[in-house]
């Protein structure tokens, strides 16, 4: 599995993950369907599309091929826990924050940045 027991059993790590999830998922955009309707499902949330821009091809494949991860939000949550396990959370958060605002506007609703 992608998530190790190192992070899943610790209450403080779970609390940190939920806090980071809340920040990164705040006012995140949903995919628009062809008829311009929004479908409110986890797979239509664009946060995985943003995060995966900073990953290597092998890392993307790792999360996308994990059978237990059925949605973009699931892949995002697994990635977040993995960054904590690997000590890479700060690195990735710095990359996301340093991303061009025009690009970030594609992933987040107006007024969220």
N, C-alpha and C positions, 0 to 999 in steps of 0.2 A: 504494500500500500504506500501511497505517497506521503501520508501523514504518519510520523513516528509516535511511539508512545511517550517519547521524551516531552512532547508538547501537549499531548491530549490529556494526560492525567493531572496536570498542574493547574489548580484553580486560577492562580495569578496570570498564567499564560493564556488561559481561556478568556479571562477578563480583558487582557491586553488585545487579544485577537478581535473580540467583539468591539472594542473601542476603535481599533484601526479600521475594521469593517465599516462601522458607522460613519467614520470620517470619509473613507474612500467611496462608499456607496451613496453618500448624501447627494441628492439631486442628480444622480447619474442618469444618462439618457437611456431610452429604450429604442430598439430597432423600429423603424417605421415599415409597416407592411406595404405591399404594392398599392393597396387601396387607401393608403395614408392613415389607416387606423392603427392605434397602438395596442399591442397585445401585452398584457401584464403577466409575463411569465419570466422565470429566472433565466431562461435561455435567451431572452430578448434584451437583457441588460448588457450594456456595452463595456462594462468594467474589465472583463477578460480581454476584450479587443485592445484596450489600452495597455494593460499589464503585459500582454504577450509581445508587445513591441520591444520590450527590454530584455527578452529572453532569447537564448540561442535556439536554433532549430531543434536540437535534441531535447532541450527543456520543454519546449512547446509540445513536442510529440509525447513526452513523458506524461504530461498532464492530460492531453487530449485523448490518449489511448488508455488511460486508467478507467477500467470498467465501472468502478463505483462513482465516478464523476460524470453526472448526466447533464450538467448545465454549465453555462459560463460562470455563473455565480459559484457553483460548486468547485470549478477549477480555480477560480479566484481565491476562494477560502482555503483550499488546499495549498495553493501557491503561497499565501500569506503565512500559514503555519510552517511551511517548508523554509521560508526566508528566516523565520525565527529560529528554527532548528539549526540552520546553517550559518547564523550570525550575519545575514545579508539584508536584513530589513532596512537598516539605515541607508545602505547603498541604493536600493531600489526606490525608497521614498524620495531620496535626493534626486534621482533621475526623473521621477514623475513630477516633482515640484519644479525642476529645471526645464521641463518640456515647454515648448513654445505655446503661449496662451491661445493662439489661433488654432493650434492642433487640439489642445485640451477642450476648447469649446465644442468640438465634434463629439466629445464623450460626456460632457456635463451640461445641465440646463443653465440657462442664463441666470446670473446672480449667485451661482454656487461657488464661483472661484474667487 
